[in-house]
Amino acid sequence: MNQVDRLIDSHVHIWDPTALEYSWLYGELDRPYLPAEYRAGAPATTGVIYVEAGPADKVGEVAWAESLGWPELLGVVAHAPLEKGRGVVTELAALREAGRTVGIRRMLQDEPLSFFEDPGLLEGLRALAHTGLPFDACIRHHQVAALTALLAKVPELPVVLDHLAKPPVATGDDGTWERDLRALAALPQVSVKLSGMPPELRDDQELVSAARPWLEVALDAFGADRAMVGSDWPVSAMLPRRLAPGQWLSMVLDELAASPAEHEQLSWRTASRFYAV
């Protein structure tokens, strides 16, 4: 394959409620979303990073994803309870040995700010750094400063911020999100996923005009060599927009990539380097 033709979607979810139990699914999300449907909506994608989707059986999720025979699957970002500190070492070792585990995520977006000061979480992140696996940080915009303070204590751990920290697109930024995001971007080990914006918009906001200013800030803060595209399918594909994953990837690249070099970084090189795939 010509490297120019590569396109890695760095943030894809799949699930099947008939195979694994998911307590959080609701409405349109409460049905199977599987590789064939993703592929139909993103035919140009040559590789995907599957990010854990929160089933009850978190250990079995990696094996289930690998069992699907998904040709584009480059790796799995698995869940691990990092707040267990040194107690998570055995689980991390098992996940590290799993064939396609390329990263770890422990969802933080619904945790109180005090959780970011938990000594166990810091110890767990340090244990993760020892494995050589990177960390996906999924937070909300009011948590960015707390995340920055935490990650400054683990400079050896590569981290990618999911979804621009879910910025306040619907209400507007009073300056806090941009200030905090740039402070986070000052940590050289942190990258960003240009993903997850559609759910943050109001129903009356037009996708491109509403999302572009936030994406531009993130790209300016991190640079193309620390930014990657991700569709967040199917969560970001819901009503009212019915956005196919390939549409989001194309929109971001068309709107933001100012040169062939930037296009290459955003479309695949950053993700390939970060996840070692």
WONORTA-V97823 format. One record per pair of residues at least 6 apart in sequence whose C-alpha atoms are under 8 Angstrom apart, sorted by the first residue. I is the first residue (numbers start at 1). J is the second residue. D is the distance in Angstrom with one decimal. If there is no record, write none. Layout:
# WONORTA-V97823
I	J	D
I	J	D
This chain:
# WONORTA-V97823
4	264	7.1
6	45	7.3
6	46	5.8
6	47	7.7
6	267	7.2
6	268	6.2
7	44	6.9
7	45	5.0
7	46	5.3
7	47	6.4
7	267	5.1
7	268	5.2
8	45	6.1
8	46	6.0
8	47	4.6
8	48	5.4
8	49	7.5
8	229	7.6
8	230	8.0
8	267	6.1
8	268	4.9
8	271	6.9
8	272	7.7
9	45	6.7
9	47	6.3
9	48	4.8
9	49	6.3
9	229	6.1
9	230	4.8
9	231	6.4
9	249	7.6
9	267	7.8
9	268	7.8
10	48	5.9
10	49	4.8
10	50	7.5
10	193	7.5
10	228	6.8
10	229	6.1
10	230	4.6
10	231	7.5
10	271	6.3
11	48	7.2
11	49	5.6
11	50	6.1
11	51	6.0
11	193	8.0
11	195	7.6
11	229	7.9
11	230	4.6
11	231	5.9
11	232	5.1
11	233	7.4
12	48	6.7
12	49	6.1
12	50	4.9
12	51	5.9
12	230	7.1
12	231	6.4
12	232	5.2
12	233	5.2
12	234	7.5
13	33	8.0
13	50	5.6
13	51	5.6
13	52	6.8
13	53	6.1
13	232	6.7
13	233	5.9
13	234	6.6
13	235	8.0
14	32	7.6
14	33	5.2
14	34	5.3
14	35	7.1
14	50	7.4
14	53	7.2
14	233	8.0
14	234	7.6
15	32	5.6
15	33	5.4
15	34	6.4
15	53	7.1
16	31	6.6
16	32	4.2
16	33	6.3
16	34	7.2
17	30	7.3
17	31	6.4
17	32	6.2
18	32	7.7
20	55	6.3
20	56	7.2
20	57	6.9
20	61	7.9
21	55	5.4
21	56	5.6
21	57	7.3
22	54	6.6
22	55	4.5
22	56	6.1
23	55	7.2
23	56	7.5
24	54	8.0
28	238	7.6
29	234	7.8
29	235	7.5
33	234	7.3
35	70	6.6
38	233	7.6
38	245	7.2
39	45	7.7
41	244	5.1
41	245	5.7
41	246	5.7
41	247	8.0
42	244	7.0
42	245	5.6
42	246	4.0
42	247	7.5
43	246	7.1
44	246	7.2
45	72	7.8
45	246	7.5
46	72	5.9
47	72	4.4
47	73	5.9
47	74	5.9
48	72	5.7
48	73	5.1
48	74	5.7
48	75	7.2
49	73	6.4
49	74	5.8
49	75	5.2
49	76	5.9
49	77	7.2
50	73	7.1
50	75	6.3
50	76	4.8
50	77	6.1
51	76	5.9
51	77	4.7
51	78	6.6
51	105	7.9
52	61	7.4
52	76	7.3
52	77	5.9
52	78	5.2
52	79	6.1
52	105	7.3
54	79	7.7
55	61	7.3
58	78	7.8
58	79	6.4
59	79	7.8
61	78	7.8
62	76	6.7
62	78	6.7
62	98	7.9
62	100	7.9
62	101	7.4
65	76	7.9
66	100	7.6
74	100	7.1
74	277	6.3
75	100	4.7
75	101	5.6
75	102	5.4
75	275	7.9
75	277	7.4
76	100	5.7
76	101	4.7
76	102	5.6
76	103	6.7
77	101	6.0
77	102	5.7
77	103	4.4
77	104	5.0
77	105	6.3
77	136	7.7
78	95	7.6
78	101	6.6
78	102	8.0
78	103	6.3
78	104	4.9
78	105	5.9
79	104	5.6
79	105	5.0
79	106	5.6
80	88	7.4
80	91	7.2
80	92	7.1
80	104	6.4
80	105	6.5
80	106	5.9
81	88	6.6
81	106	6.3
82	88	6.1
82	106	6.7
82	120	7.4
82	121	5.5
82	123	7.9
82	124	4.5
82	125	6.4
83	118	7.4
83	119	8.0
83	120	4.7
83	121	3.9
83	122	7.5
83	123	7.6
83	124	5.8
84	120	5.6
84	121	6.8
84	124	6.4
85	119	7.7
85	120	4.3
85	121	5.9
85	122	7.1
85	123	4.6
85	124	4.0
85	125	7.7
85	127	7.4
86	120	7.8
86	123	6.4
86	124	6.1
86	127	6.7
87	124	8.0
88	124	6.6
88	127	7.8
89	124	7.9
89	127	6.5
89	128	7.8
92	128	7.0
92	131	7.4
93	131	7.3
95	101	6.3
96	102	7.8
96	131	7.1
96	133	7.5
102	133	6.2
102	134	7.4
102	275	5.7
102	276	7.4
103	133	5.1
103	134	5.0
103	135	5.8
103	136	7.1
103	275	6.9
104	133	6.9
104	134	6.4
104	135	5.0
104	136	6.2
105	135	5.8
105	136	4.9
105	137	6.6
105	138	7.7
106	136	7.5
106	137	7.3
106	138	7.8
107	137	7.0
107	138	5.6
107	139	7.3
108	137	7.1
108	138	5.8
108	139	5.4
109	138	5.8
109	139	3.9
109	140	5.3
109	143	7.7
110	139	7.6
113	143	6.6
113	146	6.6
115	121	7.8
116	146	6.2
116	147	6.6
116	150	6.4
117	150	7.1
122	150	7.1
122	153	7.9
122	154	7.8
125	154	7.2
125	157	7.5
126	154	6.3
126	157	7.4
128	134	7.5
128	135	7.9
128	157	7.6
129	154	7.9
129	156	6.4
129	157	4.8
129	158	7.7
133	158	7.8
133	275	8.0
134	157	6.4
134	158	4.9
134	159	5.6
134	160	7.8
134	274	7.6
134	275	7.2
135	157	7.4
135	158	6.4
135	159	4.7
135	160	6.4
136	159	5.9
136	160	5.1
136	161	6.2
136	162	6.5
137	159	6.8
137	160	6.0
137	161	5.0
137	162	5.8
138	161	6.3
138	162	5.0
138	163	7.3
138	165	6.7
139	161	7.8
139	162	7.3
139	165	5.2
139	166	7.1
140	165	4.8
140	166	5.1
140	167	7.0
141	164	8.0
141	165	4.9
141	166	5.6
141	167	5.2
141	168	7.2
141	177	6.2
142	177	7.6
144	165	7.0
144	177	7.8
144	180	6.0
144	181	6.7
144	184	7.2
145	180	5.7
145	183	7.8
145	184	7.4
147	184	7.9
148	183	7.3
148	184	5.2
148	187	7.9
151	157	7.9
152	187	7.1
155	187	7.8
155	189	6.5
156	189	7.3
157	189	6.6
158	189	4.9
158	190	6.1
158	191	8.0
158	274	7.7
159	189	6.1
159	190	4.8
159	191	6.2
160	190	5.5
160	191	4.5
160	192	5.1
160	193	6.7
161	190	7.1
161	191	6.1
161	192	4.6
161	193	6.0
162	192	6.3
162	193	5.2
162	194	7.7
162	195	7.0
162	196	7.6
163	192	7.5
163	193	5.7
163	194	6.0
163	195	4.6
163	196	4.5
163	197	6.5
164	192	6.6
164	193	6.6
164	194	6.6
164	195	7.1
164	196	7.6
164	215	7.9
164	218	7.0
166	196	7.1
166	197	6.9
166	200	6.8
167	173	7.8
167	177	6.7
167	200	7.3
167	214	7.8
168	177	7.9
168	200	7.0
169	200	5.8
169	201	5.7
169	202	7.9
169	210	7.2
169	211	7.5
169	214	7.9
170	200	6.3
170	201	5.1
170	202	5.3
178	217	7.2
181	218	7.5
181	221	7.5
182	221	5.5
182	222	7.9
184	190	7.3
185	191	7.3
185	221	6.0
185	222	5.5
190	226	7.4
191	222	6.6
191	226	4.5
191	227	5.8
192	218	7.5
192	222	7.1
192	226	6.3
192	227	4.9
192	228	6.6
193	227	5.8
193	228	5.1
193	229	5.8
193	230	6.2
194	215	6.6
194	218	7.9
194	227	6.8
194	228	5.9
194	229	4.9
194	230	6.0
194	252	7.6
195	229	6.3
195	230	4.8
195	231	5.6
195	232	6.1
196	230	7.7
196	231	6.9
196	232	5.5
196	235	8.0
196	236	6.0
197	211	6.6
197	236	7.2
198	207	7.0
198	211	7.9
198	236	5.5
198	237	7.7
199	235	7.7
199	236	5.8
201	207	7.6
201	210	7.5
203	240	6.8
208	251	7.6
212	255	7.5
215	256	7.9
216	256	7.0
219	227	6.6
224	262	5.7
224	265	5.8
224	266	6.0
224	270	7.7
225	262	7.8
225	265	5.7
225	266	7.4
225	269	7.9
225	270	5.7
226	270	6.1
227	265	7.3
227	266	5.8
227	270	6.3
227	271	7.9
228	265	7.1
228	266	4.5
228	267	6.4
228	268	7.0
228	270	5.8
228	271	5.8
229	249	6.3
229	252	7.3
229	253	7.9
229	266	5.8
229	267	6.1
229	268	7.9
230	249	6.7
231	245	5.2
231	246	7.5
231	248	6.1
231	249	6.2
232	245	7.6
233	244	7.9
233	245	5.9
234	245	7.7
236	243	7.2
237	243	4.6
237	244	6.0
237	245	6.9
253	263	6.4
253	266	7.2
253	267	7.2
257	263	4.9
257	266	7.5
271	277	7.9
